Amino acid sequence: MTGGRSHNSLLNCPHDMEAMTTILIIDDEQMICRALKRFLRSDYTVFTAHSAAEADTILSDTVPDVILCDVVMPYEDGLSFYQRQLPTIQDRFVFMTGYVPVHFQTRALVDSPVLAKPFRFEQLTRVLQEQIDRVRCDSTSEVA
């Protein structure tokens, strides 16, 4: 996976290509976190959390470009975690779920991409890059 950025998105929204993009993966299934981190780590700085509480700790130190968050988790689900965040953080979420009814409910409740598990890595790469471009364009336009 080399530089999944689309040429058109770069022309429409210039942003610092030198900065390493950061992704926070939140999933209670450690195997999923490990697999996603292994796939993404060559192109991104990747943090993993196995609960919303762990994610809170990471977010106290860093603001990732994208938050890839499972919806169904013990103690605090992904949607509750999302609702506790500031709007500037909410814009960075991409949800994932393996439950079809939850997939449709999540899409109705949030204005963030929702991936249905299992998903292909190509689909993940595309959704992540679209989200990264959108977040960076939004932050660039706020500064301008």
N, C-alpha and C positions, 0 to 999 in steps of 0.2 A: 504494500500500500504506500505509494509514493505520492506525496502532495496532492491529495484529493480535491484541491480547490479548483473550481471551474474558472476558466479564463474570463467569461462574461461577468461573473460576480466580482472578480478583482477589478475590472474596468469600472464597474458601477459603484464600488465601495472600496477605496484604497484604505488599507490598514497595515500595521506593522507586521511584515512577514517574518521578522527576526524573532519575535516573541513566540515562545513555545506555548501552544494551546494546552490548557489544562482541562481535564475531565474528571469529575467525581462520579464514581459508580456506587450506587447504594442498592444493595440486594442482600437479603438474609441468607441466600444460598451461596456459600463460599465458593463452590465449584464454578458458579456462573461468574462471580467476581474475578476469579483467577483466569478463566478462559477469556473474558472480555479484556482484562488487563494485558494478558499475553498478546492478544491480537492488536491492541491499540498502542502499546507502549513504545513501539518504534517511531511513531509519528506524534505522540502526545505525551505530556506529563500526566500520569494517571494516579489518582487517589482512590482507595476503596474503603467503603464502610459497610458493615453488616447490619446496621440498624440506624434509625433516625438519630439516636443519641450519639453514636459514633460520628455521624455526618455533621451534627452540631459542633462537635469538637474541631473537625477539619474546617468547617466554615468560619470558625472563630479566628483562624489563622490565614485563610486564603479564600479568594472568591474565584471559583473555577469558571471557565468559559461556558461549559455545559455540565449539567447535572443529569446523569442517566439514572433514573430512579424506578425501582420496582414499585408496583402499586400495593400488592398484598404482602405485608410483612407483620410479624408479631410485635406487640407492644404499641407501636405507632405506625399506621399505614402511610404509604407514600403521599396520598392526598392530604391527610392531616399535616404531615410534615411540610408539604408545599404551601398549605394555607397559612402556616406560621411564618413564612418567609416574606421579606420585603418584596414589593413589585419588581424591583430591579433584579432580584434573585429569581423570582418566579419566571421571568422571561427566559431563563437559561435551562429550564427543565425539558427533558425528553422522558416520557414514561414508558415502561415496559410491563407487560403482564401476560401470564399464560392462561388467564381465565376469560373466555369470550364475553360473558355478560359484563364483567368488570371493564373489559376493553371498551365496549360501547358506552358504559356509564361514565368512564373517565373522559372519553372524547366529548361527551356532552357537558362535562363540568369544568374543563380547563381549555385554555387556548394554547396548548402545547402539543407537539407531536406525541403519538402513542404507538409504540411498536407491539405487535402481538407476538409472543413467544410461541414457538421457536421462530426466529427470524434469521435471514441470511446475512452474513457479514457485509455483503455488498449493499444491502438495504440499510444496515446500521451505518455504514460509512456515508452513504448519501444523506441520511437524515441528520447525522452529526454535523456534516459539513454545511448543510442548509442552516442548521441552528447556529453554528459558529459564525457564518456569514451574517446572519440576521442580527445576532447579538453585537457583533463588532460594528456593523453598519449603524445600529441604533446608538451605540456609545460614541461613534464618530460624529453622527449628526447632532448629538447632544452637546458636544464640545464645540462644534462649528458655529 
